[in-house]
């Protein structure tokens, strides 16, 4: 006779793990639906050889931006300086 998993010779026997539970909302007797088959990758499209060549693009230099000073704004009696 074993008490708390320890038999008369002093060795411990672990209890059997509980059976696995089914998915929530499903009965365990119902098989799970099979996953959809993988979709093949689309075939690569060949470029249209009848297109005109693309003209090169010239970039303009970025002009410096100057910001005008901003006046403080008064809000509900408090002066908030938003220029910082």
C-alpha positions as CSV (number, residue, x, y, z in Angstrom):
1,X,0.0,0.0,0.0
2,X,1.3,3.5,-0.9
3,X,0.7,6.6,1.2
4,X,1.1,9.9,-0.6
5,X,3.1,8.1,-3.4
6,X,5.6,6.4,-1.0
7,X,5.3,2.6,-1.0
8,X,6.5,0.2,1.8
9,X,10.1,0.1,0.4
10,X,10.4,3.9,0.7
11,X,10.4,4.8,-3.0
12,X,8.3,7.5,-4.4
13,X,5.9,6.9,-7.3
14,X,4.7,10.1,-9.0
15,X,1.0,10.2,-9.8
16,X,0.0,9.9,-13.5
17,X,-0.5,13.2,-15.2
18,X,-4.1,14.3,-16.0
19,X,-5.3,13.6,-19.5
20,X,-4.9,16.5,-22.0
21,X,-7.9,18.7,-22.3
22,X,-9.6,19.5,-25.6
23,X,-9.8,22.9,-27.2
24,X,-12.1,25.3,-25.4
25,X,-15.7,25.1,-26.8
26,X,-15.1,21.7,-28.4
27,X,-15.8,18.2,-27.2
28,X,-12.7,16.0,-27.0
29,X,-14.4,13.4,-29.2
30,X,-14.6,15.8,-32.1
31,X,-11.4,15.9,-34.2
32,X,-9.9,19.3,-34.8
33,X,-10.4,20.7,-38.2
34,X,-7.4,20.3,-40.6
35,X,-5.4,23.4,-41.4
36,X,-5.9,24.8,-44.9
37,X,-3.3,23.7,-47.4
38,X,-0.5,26.2,-48.1
39,X,-1.1,28.5,-51.1
40,X,1.6,28.4,-53.8
41,X,3.6,31.6,-54.4
42,X,2.5,33.6,-57.4
43,X,4.6,33.2,-60.5
44,X,7.0,36.1,-61.1
45,X,5.9,38.7,-63.6
46,X,8.2,39.5,-66.4
47,X,8.7,43.2,-67.1
48,X,7.0,44.7,-70.1
49,X,9.7,45.4,-72.7
50,X,7.5,47.9,-74.5
51,X,7.8,50.6,-71.8
52,X,9.7,53.8,-72.5
53,X,12.9,54.2,-70.5
54,X,12.6,56.3,-67.3
55,X,14.2,59.7,-67.4
56,X,16.8,60.3,-64.6
57,X,15.6,62.4,-61.7
58,X,17.6,65.4,-60.6
59,X,17.3,66.4,-57.0
60,X,17.3,70.0,-55.9
61,X,19.3,71.1,-52.9
62,X,17.4,71.7,-49.7
63,X,17.0,75.3,-48.9
64,X,17.6,76.5,-45.4
65,X,14.4,77.2,-43.4
66,X,14.1,80.2,-41.1
67,X,11.5,80.2,-38.3
68,X,9.9,83.4,-37.2
69,X,9.8,84.0,-33.4
70,X,6.5,82.9,-31.8
71,X,4.6,85.1,-29.4
72,X,3.6,83.5,-26.0
73,X,0.0,82.2,-25.9
74,X,-2.2,83.0,-23.0
75,X,-4.4,80.1,-21.9
76,X,-6.9,80.3,-18.9
77,X,-4.8,82.9,-17.2
78,X,-1.5,81.1,-17.6
79,X,1.2,82.3,-20.0
80,X,2.6,79.4,-21.9
81,X,5.8,80.0,-24.0
82,X,5.6,77.7,-26.9
83,X,8.7,79.1,-28.6
84,X,11.1,76.7,-26.8
